[in-house]
Amino acid sequence: MAKTRLDGKGVSEVVATVMLVTVTLGMIVAGVFFAQLNLSMQAQATEFENGKASMISLAQMIEGLSLAKGSAAYTRFAVSSGGLAVTPGAEKLRIKVEGETVFEDNVTLVRFRGGGGVSSLDFQVLKGVQTLMPAECLIVSPENPAPLGWVYLKREQGAWVIMDFGRVRVVPSGIVNATRDGVNWDPLNVVEITYVRIVPGTFSGSNVYDVSARVVNVTSRVIQLIDSTRITITVERGAYFNEYSTDQGGNGTLVFLNIVEVEISIR
């Protein structure tokens, strides 16, 4: 049987030391890299969760603002890996009374983008009606008490949190006595329609943002339907529409259309 003989030569101590140092440094660098990656992903996930809470808070504050011009509120966002923007929506919203268009507007959205390492569901309602899409709930009424401002997750080339005020509130307010000639009085139904129109304001700052919501304008319009006791209000948005009919027993109807412009500024 052939035997292998050692020739008495070994690996140089210098070479062995270099190899050990190289392997050790490689392990340290790899460990630091993965630790930093893990910390970065955790920071992005925390930032995204805080962004969800801030968006919900912003929507609640807007709903809580009075209709008086100048009323305002603000919340704070910490953004380092993501982004925050007010963007015009592609969907047009129309309000119709008895088939006639009385108002239309492109729905403006407030969007918060998570960092590249953030994962999320394709779609999830955070504030709104869990079983509906935002465009499926277009009329908020006493019979359908959904919030005006929705907040939802959407995955679209990244993880997004979106605030959406693309719907209207319709409230039958009872009956008032009105006169046509100053002598004779008629009981008329009163219906109030309110739409919150988001408009972009100023944008500045970095990392930590104070996002303010301020009522910059309120316009009211009275639509007289003197001979209509039962009216139908239709709200259209994209391919969706909702209808609401009301008859409070009067001899006619007065519709008050209130458009509340809320400016979103990022500083």
C-alpha positions as a Markdown table, in Angstrom:
| # | Residue | x | y | z |
|---|---|---|---|---|
| 1 | Met | 0.0 | 0.0 | 0.0 |
| 2 | Ala | 1.4 | 3.4 | -1.0 |
| 3 | Lys | 1.9 | 5.8 | 1.9 |
| 4 | Thr | 1.8 | 9.6 | 1.7 |
| 5 | Arg | 4.9 | 11.1 | 3.2 |
| 6 | Leu | 5.1 | 14.5 | 4.8 |
| 7 | Asp | 7.9 | 16.5 | 3.4 |
| 8 | Gly | 8.3 | 18.5 | 6.6 |
| 9 | Lys | 7.0 | 21.7 | 5.0 |
| 10 | Gly | 4.0 | 23.6 | 6.7 |
| 11 | Val | 2.0 | 26.7 | 6.0 |
| 12 | Ser | 3.8 | 29.9 | 6.9 |
| 13 | Glu | 2.7 | 31.6 | 10.1 |
| 14 | Val | 2.3 | 34.9 | 8.3 |
| 15 | Val | 0.0 | 33.3 | 5.7 |
| 16 | Ala | -2.1 | 31.6 | 8.3 |
| 17 | Thr | -2.4 | 34.9 | 10.3 |
| 18 | Val | -3.4 | 36.8 | 7.1 |
| 19 | Met | -6.0 | 34.2 | 6.3 |
| 20 | Leu | -7.4 | 34.2 | 9.9 |
| 21 | Val | -7.6 | 38.0 | 9.9 |
| 22 | Thr | -9.2 | 38.1 | 6.5 |
| 23 | Val | -11.9 | 35.6 | 7.5 |
| 24 | Thr | -12.5 | 37.4 | 10.8 |
| 25 | Leu | -12.8 | 40.8 | 9.1 |
| 26 | Gly | -15.2 | 39.3 | 6.5 |
| 27 | Met | -17.4 | 37.9 | 9.3 |
| 28 | Ile | -17.3 | 41.2 | 11.1 |
| 29 | Val | -18.2 | 43.2 | 8.0 |
| 30 | Ala | -21.0 | 40.8 | 7.1 |
| 31 | Gly | -22.3 | 41.0 | 10.7 |
| 32 | Val | -22.3 | 44.8 | 10.7 |
| 33 | Phe | -24.0 | 44.9 | 7.3 |
| 34 | Phe | -26.8 | 42.6 | 8.3 |
| 35 | Ala | -27.2 | 44.4 | 11.7 |
| 36 | Gln | -27.4 | 47.8 | 9.9 |
| 37 | Leu | -29.9 | 46.3 | 7.4 |
| 38 | Asn | -32.0 | 44.9 | 10.2 |
| 39 | Leu | -31.9 | 48.2 | 12.1 |
| 40 | Ser | -32.8 | 50.1 | 8.9 |
| 41 | Met | -35.8 | 47.8 | 8.2 |
| 42 | Gln | -37.0 | 48.1 | 11.8 |
| 43 | Ala | -36.7 | 51.9 | 11.6 |
| 44 | Gln | -38.7 | 52.0 | 8.4 |
| 45 | Ala | -41.4 | 49.7 | 9.8 |
| 46 | Thr | -41.6 | 51.9 | 12.9 |
| 47 | Glu | -41.8 | 55.0 | 10.7 |
| 48 | Phe | -44.5 | 53.5 | 8.6 |
| 49 | Glu | -46.6 | 52.5 | 11.7 |
| 50 | Asn | -46.3 | 56.0 | 13.1 |
| 51 | Gly | -47.3 | 57.4 | 9.6 |
| 52 | Lys | -50.5 | 55.3 | 9.8 |
| 53 | Ala | -51.4 | 56.8 | 13.2 |
| 54 | Ser | -50.6 | 60.3 | 12.0 |
| 55 | Met | -52.7 | 60.0 | 8.9 |
| 56 | Ile | -55.7 | 58.7 | 11.0 |
| 57 | Ser | -55.1 | 61.6 | 13.4 |
| 58 | Leu | -55.1 | 64.1 | 10.5 |
| 59 | Ala | -58.3 | 62.8 | 9.1 |
| 60 | Gln | -60.0 | 62.9 | 12.5 |
| 61 | Met | -58.8 | 66.5 | 13.0 |
| 62 | Ile | -60.2 | 67.6 | 9.6 |
| 63 | Glu | -63.6 | 66.1 | 10.4 |
| 64 | Gly | -63.5 | 67.9 | 13.8 |
| 65 | Leu | -62.8 | 71.3 | 12.3 |
| 66 | Ser | -65.7 | 73.8 | 12.5 |
| 67 | Leu | -67.1 | 75.2 | 9.3 |
| 68 | Ala | -65.7 | 78.6 | 10.2 |
| 69 | Lys | -63.0 | 80.0 | 8.0 |
| 70 | Gly | -59.6 | 80.0 | 9.7 |
| 71 | Ser | -60.1 | 77.1 | 12.0 |
| 72 | Ala | -57.1 | 74.8 | 11.9 |
| 73 | Ala | -55.3 | 71.9 | 13.5 |
| 74 | Tyr | -52.0 | 70.1 | 12.9 |
| 75 | Thr | -50.2 | 66.8 | 13.5 |
| 76 | Arg | -46.6 | 65.7 | 13.2 |
| 77 | Phe | -44.9 | 63.2 | 10.8 |
| 78 | Ala | -41.4 | 61.9 | 11.1 |
| 79 | Val | -40.2 | 61.0 | 7.6 |
| 80 | Ser | -36.7 | 59.8 | 6.7 |
| 81 | Ser | -37.0 | 56.8 | 4.4 |
| 82 | Gly | -40.5 | 57.5 | 2.9 |
| 83 | Gly | -42.3 | 60.5 | 1.5 |
| 84 | Leu | -45.4 | 62.7 | 2.1 |
| 85 | Ala | -47.4 | 64.5 | -0.6 |
| 86 | Val | -50.7 | 66.1 | -1.5 |
| 87 | Thr | -51.7 | 64.8 | -5.0 |
| 88 | Pro | -54.7 | 65.5 | -7.2 |
| 89 | Gly | -56.7 | 62.3 | -7.8 |
| 90 | Ala | -57.6 | 61.0 | -11.2 |
| 91 | Glu | -61.2 | 60.5 | -10.3 |
| 92 | Lys | -63.8 | 63.2 | -10.7 |
| 93 | Leu | -66.6 | 63.5 | -8.1 |
| 94 | Arg | -70.0 | 64.9 | -9.1 |
| 95 | Ile | -72.9 | 65.9 | -6.9 |
| 96 | Lys | -76.3 | 65.9 | -8.6 |
| 97 | Val | -79.7 | 67.0 | -7.3 |
| 98 | Glu | -82.7 | 65.7 | -9.2 |
| 99 | Gly | -80.3 | 64.7 | -12.0 |
| 100 | Glu | -78.7 | 68.2 | -12.4 |
| 101 | Thr | -75.0 | 68.5 | -11.6 |
| 102 | Val | -74.5 | 71.1 | -8.9 |
| 103 | Phe | -70.8 | 70.5 | -8.1 |
| 104 | Glu | -67.9 | 68.6 | -9.4 |
| 105 | Asp | -64.3 | 68.3 | -8.4 |
| 106 | Asn | -61.2 | 66.1 | -8.8 |
| 107 | Val | -60.6 | 64.2 | -5.5 |
| 108 | Thr | -57.3 | 65.3 | -3.9 |
| 109 | Leu | -55.5 | 62.7 | -1.8 |
| 110 | Val | -52.9 | 63.0 | 0.9 |
| 111 | Arg | -50.4 | 60.2 | 0.5 |
| 112 | Phe | -47.7 | 58.9 | 2.8 |
| 113 | Arg | -45.1 | 56.5 | 1.2 |
| 114 | Gly | -43.2 | 53.9 | 3.3 |
| 115 | Gly | -39.6 | 53.1 | 2.8 |
| 116 | Gly | -38.3 | 50.5 | 0.4 |
| 117 | Gly | -38.1 | 47.9 | 3.1 |
| 118 | Val | -41.7 | 48.2 | 4.3 |
| 119 | Ser | -44.2 | 45.5 | 3.4 |
| 120 | Ser | -47.9 | 45.8 | 3.6 |
| 121 | Leu | -51.2 | 44.3 | 2.3 |
| 122 | Asp | -52.4 | 45.1 | -1.2 |
| 123 | Phe | -55.3 | 47.0 | 0.4 |
| 124 | Gln | -56.7 | 47.5 | 3.9 |
| 125 | Val | -59.0 | 50.1 | 5.4 |
| 126 | Leu | -57.6 | 51.7 | 8.5 |
| 127 | Lys | -60.4 | 54.3 | 9.0 |
| 128 | Gly | -63.7 | 53.8 | 7.2 |
| 129 | Val | -65.9 | 50.8 | 6.4 |
| 130 | Gln | -63.9 | 47.6 | 6.4 |
| 131 | Thr | -66.1 | 45.8 | 3.9 |
| 132 | Leu | -66.1 | 48.6 | 1.2 |
| 133 | Met | -63.8 | 50.3 | -1.2 |
| 134 | Pro | -63.5 | 54.1 | -0.7 |
| 135 | Ala | -65.3 | 54.8 | -3.9 |
| 136 | Glu | -68.2 | 52.5 | -3.0 |
| 137 | Cys | -69.1 | 54.7 | 0.0 |
| 138 | Leu | -69.9 | 58.1 | -1.5 |
| 139 | Ile | -72.8 | 59.4 | 0.7 |
| 140 | Val | -72.6 | 59.7 | 4.5 |
| 141 | Ser | -76.1 | 60.0 | 6.0 |
| 142 | Pro | -77.9 | 59.3 | 9.3 |
| 143 | Glu | -78.8 | 55.9 | 7.8 |
| 144 | Asn | -75.2 | 55.3 | 6.7 |
| 145 | Pro | -73.0 | 56.9 | 9.4 |
| 146 | Ala | -69.5 | 56.3 | 7.8 |
| 147 | Pro | -66.7 | 58.8 | 8.3 |
| 148 | Leu | -66.1 | 61.5 | 5.6 |
| 149 | Gly | -62.4 | 61.0 | 5.7 |
| 150 | Trp | -61.1 | 57.5 | 5.0 |
| 151 | Val | -57.5 | 56.2 | 5.6 |
| 152 | Tyr | -56.4 | 53.0 | 3.9 |
| 153 | Leu | -53.3 | 51.0 | 2.9 |
| 154 | Lys | -52.5 | 50.5 | -0.7 |
| 155 | Arg | -49.6 | 48.7 | -2.4 |
| 156 | Glu | -48.7 | 50.4 | -5.6 |
| 157 | Gln | -44.9 | 50.3 | -6.4 |
| 158 | Gly | -44.4 | 50.5 | -2.7 |
| 159 | Ala | -46.5 | 50.7 | 0.5 |
| 160 | Trp | -48.7 | 53.8 | 0.8 |
| 161 | Val | -51.1 | 55.2 | 3.4 |
| 162 | Ile | -53.7 | 57.3 | 1.7 |
| 163 | Met | -56.2 | 59.8 | 3.2 |
| 164 | Asp | -59.3 | 60.2 | 1.1 |
| 165 | Phe | -62.2 | 62.7 | 1.5 |
| 166 | Gly | -63.9 | 61.9 | -1.7 |
| 167 | Arg | -67.5 | 61.6 | -0.4 |
| 168 | Val | -70.3 | 63.9 | 0.8 |
| 169 | Arg | -72.5 | 64.2 | 3.9 |
| 170 | Val | -76.2 | 64.4 | 3.4 |
| 171 | Val | -78.4 | 65.4 | 6.3 |
| 172 | Pro | -82.2 | 66.0 | 6.2 |
| 173 | Ser | -82.5 | 68.8 | 8.7 |
| 174 | Gly | -86.3 | 69.0 | 9.2 |
| 175 | Ile | -88.9 | 71.5 | 8.0 |
| 176 | Val | -88.9 | 75.3 | 8.1 |
| 177 | Asn | -91.6 | 77.7 | 7.2 |
| 178 | Ala | -90.8 | 79.9 | 4.2 |
| 179 | Thr | -92.7 | 82.5 | 2.3 |
| 180 | Arg | -92.9 | 83.3 | -1.4 |
| 181 | Asp | -94.8 | 86.5 | -1.2 |
| 182 | Gly | -94.3 | 87.7 | 2.3 |
| 183 | Val | -97.8 | 86.8 | 3.3 |
| 184 | Asn | -98.3 | 83.1 | 2.7 |
| 185 | Trp | -96.1 | 80.6 | 4.4 |
| 186 | Asp | -95.2 | 77.1 | 3.3 |
| 187 | Pro | -93.5 | 74.3 | 5.2 |
| 188 | Leu | -90.4 | 73.3 | 3.2 |
| 189 | Asn | -88.0 | 70.4 | 3.7 |
| 190 | Val | -84.4 | 71.3 | 4.4 |
| 191 | Val | -81.5 | 69.1 | 3.3 |
| 192 | Glu | -77.8 | 69.9 | 3.9 |
| 193 | Ile | -75.0 | 68.6 | 1.7 |
| 194 | Thr | -71.4 | 69.1 | 2.9 |
| 195 | Tyr | -68.3 | 68.3 | 0.9 |
| 196 | Val | -64.7 | 68.7 | 2.2 |
| 197 | Arg | -62.5 | 69.8 | -0.6 |
| 198 | Ile | -58.7 | 69.2 | 0.1 |
| 199 | Val | -56.4 | 71.8 | -1.5 |
| 200 | Pro | -52.6 | 71.8 | -1.4 |
| 201 | Gly | -50.8 | 74.6 | 0.5 |
| 202 | Thr | -47.1 | 75.3 | 1.1 |
| 203 | Phe | -44.4 | 72.5 | 1.3 |
| 204 | Ser | -41.1 | 72.8 | 3.1 |
| 205 | Gly | -38.9 | 71.1 | 5.6 |
| 206 | Ser | -37.3 | 67.7 | 6.0 |
| 207 | Asn | -37.3 | 64.6 | 8.3 |
| 208 | Val | -39.9 | 66.0 | 10.8 |
| 209 | Tyr | -43.0 | 67.7 | 9.3 |
| 210 | Asp | -45.8 | 69.6 | 10.9 |
| 211 | Val | -48.8 | 69.0 | 8.7 |
| 212 | Ser | -51.5 | 71.6 | 9.2 |
| 213 | Ala | -55.1 | 71.5 | 8.0 |
| 214 | Arg | -56.8 | 74.9 | 7.8 |
| 215 | Val | -60.2 | 75.9 | 6.5 |
| 216 | Val | -59.4 | 78.6 | 3.9 |
| 217 | Asn | -62.9 | 79.0 | 2.4 |
| 218 | Val | -66.5 | 78.0 | 2.9 |
| 219 | Thr | -69.1 | 78.5 | 0.2 |
| 220 | Ser | -72.8 | 77.9 | 0.6 |
| 221 | Arg | -75.4 | 77.7 | -2.1 |
| 222 | Val | -79.1 | 77.4 | -1.7 |
| 223 | Ile | -80.9 | 75.3 | -4.3 |
| 224 | Gln | -84.7 | 75.9 | -4.2 |
| 225 | Leu | -86.9 | 73.1 | -5.3 |
| 226 | Ile | -90.2 | 74.7 | -4.3 |
| 227 | Asp | -92.4 | 72.1 | -5.9 |
| 228 | Ser | -90.4 | 69.0 | -5.1 |
| 229 | Thr | -91.2 | 67.2 | -1.9 |
| 230 | Arg | -89.2 | 64.1 | -2.5 |
| 231 | Ile | -85.7 | 64.7 | -3.9 |
| 232 | Thr | -82.9 | 62.4 | -5.0 |
| 233 | Ile | -79.2 | 63.2 | -4.5 |
| 234 | Thr | -76.7 | 61.4 | -6.5 |
| 235 | Val | -72.9 | 61.3 | -6.0 |
| 236 | Glu | -70.7 | 59.9 | -8.8 |
| 237 | Arg | -67.1 | 59.0 | -8.6 |
| 238 | Gly | -65.4 | 57.1 | -11.4 |
| 239 | Ala | -67.4 | 54.1 | -12.2 |
| 240 | Tyr | -69.3 | 54.2 | -8.9 |
| 241 | Phe | -72.4 | 56.1 | -7.7 |
| 242 | Asn | -74.6 | 56.3 | -4.7 |
| 243 | Glu | -78.2 | 57.7 | -4.4 |
| 244 | Tyr | -80.1 | 59.1 | -1.5 |
| 245 | Ser | -83.8 | 60.0 | -1.5 |
| 246 | Thr | -85.6 | 61.9 | 1.2 |
| 247 | Asp | -89.1 | 63.3 | 1.9 |
| 248 | Gln | -89.7 | 65.0 | 5.2 |
| 249 | Gly | -93.4 | 65.9 | 4.6 |
| 250 | Gly | -93.1 | 69.5 | 3.5 |
| 251 | Asn | -94.6 | 71.2 | 0.4 |
| 252 | Gly | -91.1 | 71.7 | -1.2 |
| 253 | Thr | -87.4 | 71.5 | -0.5 |
| 254 | Leu | -84.5 | 73.7 | 0.1 |
| 255 | Val | -81.0 | 72.2 | -0.4 |
| 256 | Phe | -78.0 | 73.9 | 1.3 |
| 257 | Leu | -74.8 | 72.9 | -0.5 |
| 258 | Asn | -71.7 | 73.6 | 1.6 |
| 259 | Ile | -68.2 | 73.3 | 0.1 |
| 260 | Val | -65.5 | 73.5 | 2.8 |
| 261 | Glu | -62.0 | 74.0 | 1.4 |
| 262 | Val | -59.3 | 72.6 | 3.7 |
| 263 | Glu | -55.7 | 73.5 | 2.9 |
| 264 | Ile | -53.0 | 71.0 | 3.7 |
| 265 | Ser | -49.6 | 72.5 | 4.3 |
| 266 | Ile | -46.4 | 70.6 | 5.1 |
| 267 | Arg | -43.7 | 72.5 | 7.0 |
